[in-house]
Amino acid sequence: MRIEYLKSILRQEVGFFDKQSNSSTTFQVIATITSDAQTIQDTMSDK
């Protein structure tokens, strides 16, 4: 799932990253991917 999420981010136009406050650095993108994937995993395991 993380790979698919990363692929979708990388498919964005360059301007997408200019519009995203605090999301344009590599670290922040990776941190978001990790956090979102963990949230999804936690939600799925609760069922």
Contacts in CASP RR format, 6 or more apart in sequence:
PFRMAT RR
TARGET T0000
AUTHOR 0000-0000-0000
METHOD contacts of the structure
MODEL  1
MRIEYLKSILRQEVGFFDKQSNSSTTFQVIATITSDAQTIQDTMSDK
1 37 0 8 1.000
1 40 0 8 1.000
2 33 0 8 1.000
2 34 0 8 1.000
2 37 0 8 1.000
5 33 0 8 1.000
5 36 0 8 1.000
5 37 0 8 1.000
6 33 0 8 1.000
9 29 0 8 1.000
9 33 0 8 1.000
17 23 0 8 1.000
17 24 0 8 1.000
18 24 0 8 1.000
22 28 0 8 1.000
23 29 0 8 1.000
23 32 0 8 1.000
END
